[in-house]
Amino acid sequence: MAITLPSPASPLKIGTRGSPLALAQAYETRARLSKAFALPEEAFEVVVIKTTGDRILDRPLKEIGGKGLFTKEIEDAMLCGDIDIAVHSMKDMPVEQPEGLILDTYLPREDTRDAFVSKTIKRLADLEEGAVVGTSSLRRRAQLLNYRPDLKVVEFRGNVQTRLKKLEEGVALATFLAMAGLKRLGMTEIVQSAIEPEEMLPAVAQGAIGIERRIDDARCAEMLEAIHHVETGQRLAAERAFLGALDGSCETPIGGLAELDGGNVRLRGEILRTDGSERLADEATAPIEDAAEMGRTLAKGLRARAGEGFFDWIQS
């Protein structure tokens, strides 16, 4: 039976956070759905939902609940029918979804690298001893201190614009942002240099946009299938299985990156102590159909090497 497509009179409601980047991702989703079904953009309504993570900016995420703080209110709105789908930055997403929801649609992945951003310094390696760097990411903090334990790292919560304002105010000499977000915002001119994965492995699923829906919503399932990017899904299957087996959250410094090579997927992963004093890394390659199992196996190996207490919070 043919599905009933949305229309300007009865639009499909797309839930999102309200930051400029979140809105850019929602608009990209709307544009892809509009093109796939030859519908006017007015057949889709972008609904902004403020999350706890957006409201509380004066404390580190680990102190107020981790990744779910950017999704709970949006998912609640979907479960009660206020919105039909939700657009997320995949690096913000917990591995498990609430009962009744599923996340199985991904848009083509953008640049996975981190960007080094500073008003005066060109590269991470050029920072002087004791320089102040701002980041809200425990992964970036730990990687930075592992690479340069002499640096001072300060908390840098907020969206892209807020972090740039802090740089202007001299709170820190440099910060890190995701290349993907800056490209989607048309702001790559602020990047001093892109940091290759060999120097700083990105967050799991960095650069990927995911679209969540209700499991029993057949119309949305069919519509989202038309814009799903298979290769991104294959890469994230490995990365998110790796994260899940590590019980990854905003409280654990974890990096992971999967790349396709013909019919195989190569996964690089690392875990770090929160103060950057120790880093454990490994990689594996497997056929695409075994990507998730490979991710779990790689994670188990790193956990075994780490032992108890590896992820315990250590104040750096």
Summary of the structure (lengths in Angstrom):
residues: 316
radius of gyration: 19.6
end to end distance: 59.0
largest distance: 66.1
contacts: 1060
relative contact order: 0.14
helix: 37%
strand: 23%
